[in-house]
Amino acid sequence: MSRALESGPTAPRVVFTPRELGRVGAAATMMVFGGTVIILLMMAMMGHYNSLAHSGPKAVLDGAVIALLLGKQHRWRVLPLLGIVYGLVLLIQIGVPYLPIVLTFAGILGAVGGKTAGLINRRLGILIAAGLFTWAAGLGSPIKIYFGTADQHEPFLWGLWFAEWPLRIGGAWLGVMLTWRGWAKPSPVETIEPAIDAESQPLTHGMPGSRTVVRGVRPAALRLAMLLLVAILPLAIQKWSALTAITLLTLTYALVLGSSRRVLQTLLGIVWGWAVFAAASYLWHHDPDRVIDLIRTFALRFAPMALAAVVLIGTTRPVDVLRVLRHCKIPRAVLLPMAVVLRQIPQSRRELSHGFAQLRQKGQWKGPLSLFRNPSAVLGTLLFRPLQRWAQLLSD
């Protein structure tokens, strides 16, 4: 499990080498960036968010990343760490409080299952690890459905979750097999050097209409605390009046500190999500009360969480968020990979904007339907090219 860097009975023992910590950061970066691009492209094509639509492509990506991370050295111990780092980054990005727990469990389950199966065959072990990780990563859906529907019987939503299982597992296996066919070639000259204090830009550098970026641990801590508060508190409240008050207070907070344009986009997305799922619920139950009750989920539970996340990532420097986590006694083995991810977010956003500009200049992007007209150009520019660059850093 661990090895000594020095000989002797009092020699310090480390579980992860600096190289492994950097690899975990690169793997989490690929999952965060690639997953975001996949979800955005699916939403552009469909006009709304649907986890079933993107679960397959996202699982292919995650399976490939896990296979590259584990590599030929059978690094089973890094999989739980990947789950922890990935979960914390998503907590900061979208404010869902149970995701770090779910993804940590996914990492542990994948590591245990993969190591056990790896005793029989190494490749079988990687397939099992990737399949278990991607399947368990979706266990946040039952929590979301339970709290979102107040434990009402909504077979449409539960059916969507169960339908994800074969897509998640099969997609992960496909991603693993793609890496075996040489999807990423080794790049011996590049290295991953995690650094906590190197990045001073906000997580969404260049956000239109954003306020002045705050500096210091205290403002970052207050914004992070606000995100956690409005993400957790509404889960324990059923009264409409209390939920409405929380939403209005969070909206005021977001308009004062964050980007007005981004706040409006977030609210429109929540309204559209409510309309889609409310229509599906009504077609199944023919019950208008359920349609109205879904407002409790989308407008009064999801909205505060989304608005607080917009403020945090739009006005806070990654280095200050990392310092807050360091003051919270988060282990250095977690902080260093997170530093790699947070350092890459502004760069990834700039690359994505530059990619869209290139496609528009060449006439290859004229809206969501361009993904069908020029799939190789769009996916190659926005997704595959940056992913391949990171994949090279993970190759053995």
Secondary structure as GFF3:
##gff-version 3
##sequence-region A 1 396
A	DSSP	beta_strand	3	4	.	.	.	ID=ss1
A	DSSP	beta_strand	13	14	.	.	.	ID=ss2
A	DSSP	alpha_helix	18	46	.	.	.	ID=ss3
A	DSSP	alpha_helix	51	70	.	.	.	ID=ss4
A	DSSP	three_ten_helix	71	73	.	.	.	ID=ss5
A	DSSP	alpha_helix	78	94	.	.	.	ID=ss6
A	DSSP	alpha_helix	99	118	.	.	.	ID=ss7
A	DSSP	alpha_helix	122	137	.	.	.	ID=ss8
A	DSSP	alpha_helix	140	148	.	.	.	ID=ss9
A	DSSP	alpha_helix	155	180	.	.	.	ID=ss10
A	DSSP	alpha_helix	217	232	.	.	.	ID=ss11
A	DSSP	three_ten_helix	233	236	.	.	.	ID=ss12
A	DSSP	alpha_helix	240	257	.	.	.	ID=ss13
A	DSSP	alpha_helix	260	285	.	.	.	ID=ss14
A	DSSP	alpha_helix	288	297	.	.	.	ID=ss15
A	DSSP	pi_helix	298	302	.	.	.	ID=ss16
A	DSSP	alpha_helix	303	315	.	.	.	ID=ss17
A	DSSP	alpha_helix	318	327	.	.	.	ID=ss18
A	DSSP	alpha_helix	332	361	.	.	.	ID=ss19
A	DSSP	alpha_helix	370	373	.	.	.	ID=ss20
A	DSSP	alpha_helix	375	379	.	.	.	ID=ss21
A	DSSP	pi_helix	380	384	.	.	.	ID=ss22
A	DSSP	alpha_helix	385	394	.	.	.	ID=ss23
###
